[in-house]
Amino acid sequence: MALLKFFFVVIVGVLLFFHANATLICPTTCTAQPDCDGYCKGISFTKGTCVPGPNHPPGVYDCCCSK
């Protein structure tokens, strides 16, 4: 249980860090844009990452771009 709490605190910390230091948008899914990083760099962002979407079924990821 302590390990679960630790992971939760780490995840919240990472999310707060990204929120404070980056503009994060998720314009499409990784199914539609398999090269998420290349897609994001092509629309003037620094990095693209595939992350699990909160409203998607398991296995469907959002392509999120950050500056």
Secondary structure, 3 states (H helix, E strand, C coil): CHHHHHHHHHHHHHHHHHHHHCCEEEEEECCCCCCHHHHHHHCCCCEEEEEECCCCCCCCEEEEEEC
